[in-house]
Amino acid sequence: MAFTADYDKFRFADNLTEAIAGRRVFITGSGKDHGIGQALALAAAANGAEVVGVHFHRSYRDGFDLVNALRERGHKAFAVQADVTSTKDLWESRGYSIEQMGGQSPDLIICNSGLTEKGYRFGRALPEVEGESRAERRARVRQDFLDNLAESHMVLDTKIDGFVAMTHLWAGEAVYRKAPLQFMYISSMQAIEPGVAVPGYVVANWAVLRLPEVLRVNLGRSADLVSSSCLMLPFIRTGMTEAYADNPKVFGRWQPRMLETHEAARAVVQLLGRPAEELNLGNFKLGVGGTADALELTWSQIRLEVSDQALDWSAETPLHCAAT
């Protein structure tokens, strides 16, 4: 597929360029044309990034088209093909990326994944088919079960294993080099407002919300070198959501219309403009208000608070264990 994005829509006002200017940016899942990752790569390049790493796994044609489009406009960009669930692929991508960045490691990594599920009846039995034998039904149910879980496993593996692996690889590099690094993890509002038919997607995006705190605890004294935060984005018009763009039953409860990719990218760049210490460990939700003709995009911070409340019945009858 040819490069179809309108590059000029990703050039933002001067007050937003400071967030990206001069930075070495690496974005996973940024190869697919008209995707969120591509939009973030375009925004980074168009607003002054020193170099942009465009990562993809299968969408190599779109990925190279994007890199070529950026280079034609005078930007330094390079393509990285890797399976983020493959430690071999990731390790090999490390050396290549450092070479392409002039011997330096990235200072901004955006972990993005374009995978979701086509949807299935999680925990529900398949409907009966008239005239179907019991043996045929068993075979159909078994195959549906396998197909459904394969769908979820792909999302879970990419979103959780892939993000953890990327974090481990590049945070370790940052600590070794004593070079500041900022992570941004792309999650989804469905992590906190679960949608039907996409169980793996919801679970994976919820897990992503814990990564910043897990990273901070594990870095210990080096925690000040690496900051990280999560973004929960609303419905954005991409190749995956195009079919639902005019269906208010899908998104009408939350926003007047789907965001275009350049609108979402502009909001992300605005957030990146805040100090890293302010964003660190935060979960940020992009809200969409206003009308379809005049949207208002605002950020809010979602706090995941855990409370420990004693159970009266257990406190009244505690179990006693004597030392042996």
N, C-alpha and C positions, 0 to 999 in steps of 0.2 A: 504494500500500500504506500502511495506517495505521501509526502509530508503535507498535511492539509491545514495546520494551525495558522491563524492570523498572527504573525510575529508581533506586529505593532501593538496589539492589545495587551501584550505582556511587558511593555515598557511603561513603567509607573512614574508617578511624580517624584521629583528630586528628594522630597522628604522621606521617601520610602527606600531609596537606593542605598542608604547608609547601612542597612541591615545585611546587604549582600556584597557590596563593593569590596573587591580585593580578597574575597574568601575562596577557599578551595573546597568545592562542594561535591559530594558524592550522593547520588539518589538511587536507591534500589527500585526496581519495577518502573523505570522511567522510559522504557522503550516504546510502549504501545501508543500508536497515534490516537490523539484525542483522549488521553488518559490523564489522571491526576498527576502521576509521576512525570509525564511529559510536560505538563503545565508548570510544575515546579522547576524542572530543568530549564525551560524557556525563561521563566521569571528570573532565575538565578543568572543566566547568561546575559539576558537583555538589560539587567540592572547592575552589571559591573563585576560579576564574579571573576576571579582570576582564571579559574579553570573549572569545568563541570564534567564529572564522571557520569556517563549515562549507562546504567546497568539494565540488563534484560536477561531473560532465560531463553524463552522460545521466540519472542517477537523480534527476531534479529533484523528483519527487513525494515520495520518501522524504526528500530533503534538506530541503524546506520543512516537512514534517511534524516533522522533528527540531528545526529552528529554532523552530517554533511551540511544541513541547513544552517546550523550554528557556525560552522567553520566558514561558510560562504559569506556570513555576515561579520566576519572578523573575530569570532570568539574562539577561545581555546577549549576544545571539548574532545573527549575520547569515549570509545565504546568498550564496555566490559560485559562479556557473556559469561554467566555463571549461574549455577543452581545453588541458591542460598542454603539449601538443606544438605549440600555436599561439602564436607570440610575440605576435601581436595580442591574443589573448584574455588572455594573462598580463599584458601591459602595461596593458590596460584594468582588469584586476582589481587592479592595484597601487594606483591612485588611489582606487578605491572602498573597498578594504580600509583604507587609511590614514584615509579619511573616517569609516568605521564605527568605527575605533579611536580616535576623538577627536583626529585629527591626528597620531597616532603610528604607528610601524610595529610589526609583531609582535616579541616578544622570545623566542618559542618557536614554531618551525615543525616540524611532524611531516610528513614526506613519506611518504605511504602510497599504495599502489595496490592496487585490488581485482581486478586482471586476472591471469588465469593461462591456461593452454592446456587444451583438452579432451583433448589427448593424441593422438599419432600415432607411427608407426614411423619414427623418425629414422634415416636412412641404411639403411633396409631396404626391399626390394622388396615390393610388394603381392602377396598370394597370388593364385594363378591362379583363374579362374572357369571352370568347365566349360562348354564350348559357346561361349565368347566368342571372337570373331574377333580377329586380331592388331590390326586397325585399332581395334576397340572397346577392346581392352586399352590401346593407346597413348593413346586419348582419356581413358580412366578414370585411367590413371597420371598423365597431364599435369594433369588437373583436381585430383586428389588432391595433387599436388606444389604447385600454386598455392594450394590451400586451406590446406595445412599451413603454408606460408611466410607467408601472410597472417596466420595465427593467431600465429606467432612475431613477425612484424613489429609487430603491435599491442602485444604485451607489451614488446618491446624499445624501441619508440618511447616508450611511456608511462613505463616504469620508468627508462630511461636518459636519453633526451632530456628528458622531463618533469622528472626530478629535477635534472638539470644546469641546465635553464632556471630552475626555482624557486630554486636555489642562487645562480645568477648574479644574478637579479633582486633578491633580498632581502639577500644579503650585500653587494651594492653599495649598497643603501639604508642598511644598518647602518653601513658605513664612512663614507658621506656624512654621516650624522647623528651619527656617533661614539656609537652606541647599541649596547650589548651584545646579541648574538643567539645563540641556541642552536638548532642543527638536530639532528633525530633522523630517520634514514632507516630505514624498515622494509624489511629484507631477509628472508631465509628460511634455515633450516638446509639447504635443498636447494642453497644456494650452495656449501656445503662437503661436503655428502653428496648428490650428484646423484641425482635420481629419474629413472625411465624415463619416456619419452613426453612430457616437458615441456622440450625443449632450450632454447627461447627464455627460459623462466622461469628456468632454472638460470643461463644466461649473464647475463641481466639482473641477477639478484640478486648474482652474483659481481662484476659491474662496480660495483654500488652500494657494495660494501665498500671500494673505492678512493677514493670521493668525499671523505671527510674529509681524507686526505693531499693529494689534488689541490687542495682548497680552501686548506689551510694554506700550501702552497708558493706558490700564486698570490696570496694576500693579503699575503705578505711582512711588512713592518713592522706591518701592520694585523691580523696573525693573532690577536693577543690579544683583539680585539673579538668574534670569531666562533668559537664552539666547535661541534664536530659529532661525531656518533657513529652507529654502525649497530647495529640490533637484528636478531638472528636468532631468529624466533619459531617455536615448535613448531606442531603441528596444533591448530587452533582451530575450534570449531564455528561456521560461518557459513553463509550461503545457498549458497556455493560448495561447502562440504564436508559439508553435511548428509547427503547420500546415503551418505557413507562413515563416518558417526559410529559405527556399530555394527559396522564391518568391521575386525577386528583385523589382517587381512592388510595393510591400508593403513598403519596407524600403530602397531600393536602392538609393533614392534621398539623403539620409542623411548619410549613413554609408556603408562601404564595406561589412559587414556581421553583423548578430546579435551578441551581446555580450553574452558570457556565464555568468552564475550567479556568479561564483567565480571572474571573471574579473570585473564585476560591483561592487561586494563587496570590492574588493581591492581598487578600485577608491574611494569608499565612506570612507573607513578607512583612505586613504591618506588625504582626505578632513577633516576628523575629527581630524587629527593631527594638524590642524591649530588652533591658539588660539581662544577660544570661543568668545572673543570680536571682533575678525576679522570676524567671521562667522555670528555674531548676526545681524538679520534683513535682511540677504542676501538671494537672489534667485540665486542658482548656477546650471549651465547647464553642463552636461557631454558631451563633444564632442568626436566623434569617427572619426579619420583620418587614414592615412596610407593605407595599403592593407589588404586583407583578411588574409594573412599569417603573417603580421606584423602590428598589429593595434597600433595606437598612441592615447592614451586617455588623454584629457586635459580638465581642468575646466575653465569656464568663468562665470562672474557674469552678470546676467540679471537685468537691472534697469528698473523698472516700473515707468516712469515719467509722471506726470499729468500736462498738460499745460492749462492755462485759457486764451483764446483769445477772446477779445471783438468782437462782430458782429457790423460792421459799420452801418447797417440799423437800429439796435436797439439803438445804441448810438446816432444816428441822430434824432430819434423820441422816446425818452424815455417816459414811462408812468408816469404821475404825480398823486400822491394820496394825497389829502388834509386831514389833521387831522379832525376827527369828534368829 
